[in-house]
């Protein structure tokens, strides 16, 4: 079975859609400024999609995320990364850190549309299978926005 075949569930709300594995738990929180959708693996890995309607700068979101990890953990290593999210070009960073003597990796991706700035944060620990990381990457690549279909100009 191809790992892509494990993405059997679909989320389609607020002008965005993505696929995720069955058996993972999806929760959503919304306010006037943002919508956050979290997908939790059966283990410790998770994937979060946040839509910011005030459209903050992508680099500001990346720096804020790095600072949050730096404040939470004693030492982190962060590395700029290049990965498009579907058809969207944006900013990306990988963060490695130790928690409870386990190495962890967080991947942060951002891109902007005419309606919102998107932040995707995925995290997993070294004790989890490589499959968790691959599934999170596939989830990220499965993201589509209404603008992708209706031809709104991306910024």
C-alpha positions in Angstrom: 0.0 0.0 0.0 1.3 3.4 -0.9 1.5 5.8 2.0 -0.6 8.4 0.1 -3.5 5.8 0.4 -3.5 6.4 4.2 -4.9 9.9 3.7 -8.5 8.8 3.6 -10.2 11.6 5.5 -10.9 15.1 4.1 -11.4 18.5 5.7 -13.2 21.2 3.6 -14.1 24.4 5.4 -13.3 28.1 5.5 -12.0 28.1 1.9 -9.3 25.5 2.5 -9.2 21.7 2.1 -6.7 19.0 3.0 -6.5 15.2 3.5 -5.5 13.4 6.6 -5.3 9.8 7.9 -8.3 8.0 9.5 -7.7 7.3 13.1 -6.2 10.8 13.7 -8.3 13.2 15.7 -9.4 16.6 14.2 -10.3 19.5 16.3 -11.1 23.1 15.3 -11.0 26.4 17.2 -12.2 29.7 15.7 -12.1 33.4 16.6 -12.7 36.5 14.6 -8.9 36.8 13.9 -8.0 33.2 13.1 -9.1 29.6 12.6 -6.9 26.7 13.9 -7.4 23.1 12.8 -5.4 20.5 14.7 -5.0 16.9 13.6 -3.5 14.7 16.3 -1.9 11.3 15.5 -2.5 8.4 17.8 0.9 9.0 19.3 2.5 12.4 20.1 2.8 13.8 16.6 0.5 16.5 15.5 -0.2 18.8 12.6 -1.8 22.3 12.9 -3.2 24.6 10.2 -3.9 28.2 11.2 -5.6 30.7 9.0 -4.8 34.4 10.0 -7.4 36.7 8.6 -5.4 39.9 9.4 -2.7 38.5 7.0 0.5 39.0 9.1 3.8 38.8 7.2 5.0 35.2 6.7 8.5 35.9 8.0 6.9 37.4 11.2 5.0 34.2 11.8 8.1 32.1 11.3 10.1 34.2 13.7 7.4 34.1 16.3 7.2 30.3 16.1 11.0 30.1 16.5 10.9 32.4 19.5 8.1 30.3 21.1 10.1 27.1 20.7 13.2 28.9 22.0 11.3 30.1 25.1 9.9 26.7 25.8 13.0 24.5 25.3 16.5 25.0 26.5 18.2 24.7 23.1 16.8 24.5 19.6 18.4 24.3 16.2 16.5 26.0 13.4 17.2 25.6 9.7 15.6 27.5 6.8 13.9 25.1 4.5 12.4 25.3 1.0 9.2 23.6 0.4 6.2 24.8 -1.5 2.8 24.0 -0.1 0.9 22.8 -3.1 1.1 25.6 -5.6 1.9 28.2 -2.9 5.4 29.6 -2.4 6.2 30.8 1.1 8.6 30.6 4.0 9.7 27.5 5.8 11.9 26.4 8.7 12.7 23.1 10.4 13.3 23.1 14.2 15.0 20.4 16.2 14.9 20.3 19.9 15.1 17.9 22.9 12.1 17.2 25.2 12.2 14.6 27.9 15.5 13.2 26.5 13.8 12.6 23.1 14.8 14.5 19.9 11.8 16.2 18.3 11.4 17.9 14.9 8.9 20.7 14.1 8.3 21.8 10.5 6.8 25.2 10.0 5.4 26.4 6.6 3.7 29.7 5.7 2.1 31.1 2.6 -0.4 34.0 1.9 -3.5 34.3 -0.2 -5.8 37.2 -0.8 -7.9 36.1 2.2 -5.5 34.9 4.9 -1.9 34.0 5.8 -1.5 30.3 6.5 0.8 28.8 9.1 1.3 25.0 9.1 3.1 23.5 12.1 3.8 19.8 12.3 5.7 18.1 15.1 6.9 14.6 15.9 9.4 12.9 18.1 12.3 10.6 17.1 10.5 7.6 18.8 7.7 7.8 16.3 7.9 6.1 13.0 9.2 7.9 9.9 5.7 7.3 8.6 4.4 10.1 10.8 6.7 12.6 9.3 5.8 11.4 5.8 2.1 11.6 6.5 2.5 15.1 7.9 4.3 16.1 4.7 1.6 14.6 2.5 -1.1 16.4 4.5 0.8 19.7 4.0 1.1 19.1 0.3 -2.6 18.2 0.0 -3.7 21.7 1.1 -5.8 23.6 -1.5 -7.4 27.0 -1.1 -10.5 28.4 -2.8 -8.2 30.8 -4.5 -6.6 27.9 -6.3 -9.9 27.1 -8.0 -11.4 30.6 -8.5 -8.4 32.4 -9.8 -8.0 35.0 -7.1 -4.6 36.7 -7.2 -2.1 35.3 -4.6 0.2 37.7 -2.7 
